[in-house]
Amino acid sequence: MTREELISYLTSRKKYLETIILSCQKKLEKAPEGHILASRCHGKTQYYFYNNYKEKRTYLSDILLAGRLISRDYHSKLLASAENELRAITRFLDGISATPIEEIYQRTPTAKRELIEPLCVDDETFAQQWASEKYTALDMQTGEEYTSNDSKHYRSKSELLIANALNDASVPFRYECQLNLKGYGTVYPDFTILNKRTRQIFYHEHLGMMEDSDYAYKNLQKINAYQKNGIMQGKQLILTYESENVRFDLNVINRIIKEFYL
């Protein structure tokens, strides 16, 4: 959850708590005094009335009154808990800085920034740093590549289309970046993708020859290895497919980008 999402959630939660508190206060204004002890006897529920814990309980046959007294205790506890949570949220929202700590470095004059090693940076700077880091990738054989809009090379036309879609959406990624899966070995996911907003890493594998049984078997093994390493399909691991009879659909890629990578 990002800082903005947290603030938005807590602001919404604060309004909800205020509504609950107001409702509880109105309920308690009309609630009778006293408490109820309920017990089961011969398969039936019996109710006993008391004003305080030291006082002797008296049997109460009025079910409607018992219900009102039980509701009173419920609303009292709910009110106390809601007020406590509201105080904590209010203190947090009142105390949070107007300037996110990630933006302090970016707001520092350029001449001074050169002498600072930042502990935290804004999302755009973080993404630029991530994208500029060197990584180990698979070798590309001359003649087998497809060239993207930014003059980089890819092994298949579908991977080229995915790369172009990511570039068009300004999503930072690495192509065939080395990754070690414990118990399986080294793999090179087609795309290692950074969500700039959440800073979460995704691994996107495009399985382009699913009609080939050996290819499908090897990739199923690899997918299992991902998940054994905690990289779960539909969460950190995103899969797309095609075969001779099921063609690549760029609309699916664009939906995936909006759902996971932005």
C-alpha positions in Angstrom: 0.0 0.0 0.0 1.4 3.4 -1.0 1.5 6.4 1.2 -1.3 8.0 -0.7 -3.4 4.8 -0.6 -2.8 4.6 3.2 -3.9 8.2 3.7 -7.0 7.7 1.5 -7.9 4.5 3.4 -7.4 6.1 6.8 -9.5 9.1 5.8 -12.3 6.9 4.6 -12.0 4.8 7.8 -12.2 7.9 9.9 -15.4 8.9 8.3 -16.8 5.4 8.8 -15.8 5.4 12.5 -17.5 8.8 13.0 -20.7 7.4 11.5 -20.5 4.4 13.8 -19.8 6.6 16.9 -22.8 8.8 16.1 -25.1 5.8 15.7 -23.9 4.3 18.9 -24.5 7.5 20.8 -28.0 7.8 19.5 -28.7 4.1 20.5 -27.3 4.6 24.0 -29.4 7.8 24.6 -32.6 5.6 24.6 -31.1 2.5 26.2 -32.2 1.3 29.7 -29.8 1.0 32.5 -28.5 -2.3 33.6 -26.8 -5.5 32.3 -27.8 -9.0 31.3 -26.2 -12.4 32.2 -27.3 -15.1 29.8 -27.0 -18.8 30.5 -28.3 -22.1 29.0 -30.5 -24.4 31.2 -32.1 -27.6 29.8 -31.6 -26.4 26.3 -33.2 -23.0 26.9 -31.6 -19.6 27.3 -32.3 -17.7 30.6 -31.6 -14.1 31.3 -30.6 -12.5 34.6 -30.6 -8.7 35.3 -28.1 -6.8 37.3 -26.8 -3.2 37.7 -23.2 -4.0 38.7 -21.1 -7.1 39.1 -21.4 -7.1 43.0 -25.2 -7.0 42.9 -27.3 -10.2 43.0 -28.7 -11.2 39.6 -32.5 -11.5 39.2 -34.3 -13.6 36.7 -35.7 -11.6 33.8 -38.6 -13.0 31.7 -39.1 -9.9 29.5 -37.2 -10.9 26.3 -37.6 -7.5 24.7 -36.0 -5.7 27.7 -33.3 -8.3 27.8 -32.6 -7.6 24.1 -32.4 -3.9 24.7 -30.0 -4.4 27.6 -27.8 -6.7 25.6 -27.8 -4.2 22.7 -26.8 -1.5 25.2 -23.7 -3.5 26.2 -22.9 -4.1 22.6 -23.2 -0.5 21.6 -21.2 0.6 24.6 -18.3 -1.7 23.7 -18.5 -0.7 20.1 -18.5 3.0 21.0 -15.4 2.7 23.2 -13.5 0.7 20.5 -14.5 3.0 17.7 -13.5 6.1 19.7 -10.1 4.6 20.6 -9.4 3.8 16.9 -10.6 7.2 15.8 -8.2 8.9 18.2 -5.3 6.9 16.9 -6.2 7.6 13.2 -6.7 11.3 13.9 -3.3 11.5 15.6 -1.7 9.8 12.7 -3.3 12.0 10.0 -2.6 15.2 12.0 1.0 14.2 12.5 1.9 13.0 9.0 4.2 15.4 7.1 2.7 17.3 4.2 5.9 16.5 2.3 6.5 12.8 1.7 10.0 11.8 2.8 10.6 10.4 -0.6 10.3 13.9 -2.2 12.8 15.7 0.1 15.8 14.6 -1.9 14.1 15.6 -5.2 13.2 19.0 -3.8 16.8 19.6 -2.7 18.7 21.9 -5.1 20.6 20.0 -7.8 24.0 21.5 -6.7 23.4 20.1 -3.2 21.9 16.8 -4.4 25.2 15.8 -6.0 26.8 15.5 -2.5 23.9 13.5 -1.0 23.5 9.7 -0.9 19.7 9.6 -0.5 18.1 7.1 1.9 14.8 7.3 0.1 13.7 8.8 -3.2 10.5 9.5 -5.1 9.0 6.9 -7.3 10.2 8.3 -10.5 13.8 8.6 -9.3 13.6 5.1 -7.8 12.4 3.7 -11.2 15.2 5.5 -13.1 17.8 4.1 -10.8 16.3 0.6 -11.0 16.1 0.8 -14.8 19.7 1.9 -15.1 21.2 -0.9 -13.0 23.2 -3.4 -14.9 22.0 -7.0 -14.9 23.0 -10.4 -16.4 20.9 -11.4 -19.4 20.9 -14.1 -22.0 23.0 -13.7 -25.1 21.1 -12.7 -28.2 22.2 -14.3 -31.5 22.4 -12.0 -34.5 19.6 -12.5 -36.9 17.1 -13.9 -34.5 16.0 -10.6 -33.0 13.1 -8.2 -33.4 13.8 -4.6 -32.8 11.6 -2.5 -30.6 10.6 1.2 -30.7 13.6 2.0 -28.4 16.1 0.0 -30.6 16.3 -3.0 -28.3 16.2 -6.6 -29.5 13.7 -9.4 -28.6 13.5 -13.0 -29.6 9.9 -13.1 -30.9 7.4 -10.8 -32.4 5.1 -11.3 -29.5 7.8 -10.3 -27.0 8.5 -7.3 -29.2 4.8 -6.2 -28.9 4.8 -6.7 -25.2 8.0 -4.6 -24.9 6.5 -1.8 -27.0 3.3 -1.9 -24.9 5.3 -1.6 -21.7 7.4 1.3 -23.2 4.2 3.1 -24.3 2.8 2.9 -20.8 6.2 4.1 -19.3 6.6 0.8 -17.3 10.2 0.1 -16.5 11.3 -3.5 -17.2 14.3 -5.8 -17.8 14.4 -8.3 -20.6 15.6 -11.8 -19.7 17.2 -10.8 -16.4 18.9 -13.6 -14.6 17.0 -15.0 -11.6 17.9 -18.0 -9.4 15.1 -20.3 -8.3 16.1 -22.4 -5.3 15.8 -26.1 -6.1 15.5 -25.4 -9.8 18.4 -23.3 -11.0 18.9 -20.1 -13.0 16.0 -18.8 -15.2 15.7 -15.8 -17.4 12.1 -14.5 -17.1 11.0 -12.8 -20.3 10.2 -9.6 -18.5 11.1 -8.5 -15.0 8.8 -5.5 -14.4 8.7 -2.8 -11.8 5.5 -1.1 -10.7 6.7 2.4 -10.1 3.7 3.3 -7.8 4.0 0.3 -5.5 7.7 -0.6 -6.2 6.6 -4.3 -6.5 8.5 -6.6 -8.9 6.6 -8.8 -11.3 7.9 -11.6 -13.5 6.1 -11.9 -16.8 6.6 -15.1 -18.8 5.1 -15.3 -22.3 4.7 -18.9 -23.4 4.6 -18.7 -27.1 4.7 -22.4 -28.3 2.1 -24.2 -26.2 1.4 -26.6 -29.0 4.9 -28.1 -28.5 4.5 -30.7 -25.7 8.2 -30.6 -24.7 8.1 -26.8 -24.5 4.9 -26.9 -22.5 6.3 -29.6 -20.1 9.5 -27.6 -19.5 7.6 -24.4 -18.8 5.2 -26.1 -16.4 8.2 -27.3 -14.4 9.5 -23.8 -14.4 6.2 -22.3 -13.3 6.1 -24.8 -10.4 9.6 -23.8 -9.5 8.5 -20.1 -9.4 5.7 -20.9 -7.0 7.8 -23.1 -4.8 10.0 -20.0 -4.4 7.0 -17.9 -3.3 6.5 -16.3 -6.7 2.8 -17.0 -7.1 0.9 -17.0 -10.4 -1.5 -14.1 -10.6 0.4 -12.2 -7.9 4.1 -11.8 -8.7 4.1 -14.2 -11.7 2.1 -13.1 -14.7 1.7 -15.6 -17.6 0.5 -15.0 -21.2 0.1 -17.8 -23.8 -0.2 -18.4 -27.5 0.0 -21.4 -29.8 -0.6 -22.1 -33.5 -4.3 -22.0 -32.9 -4.5 -19.4 -30.1 -3.0 -16.1 -31.3 -1.4 -13.4 -29.4 -3.8 -10.7 -28.2 -2.4 -7.3 -27.5 -5.6 -6.2 -25.7 -4.9 -8.8 -23.0 -1.4 -7.3 -22.5 -2.8 -3.8 -22.2 -5.3 -5.0 -19.6 -2.5 -6.8 -17.6 -0.5 -3.6 -17.7 -3.4 -1.6 -16.2 -4.2 -4.3 -13.6 -0.7 -5.0 -12.4 2.0 -2.7 -13.7 0.6 0.8 -13.3 
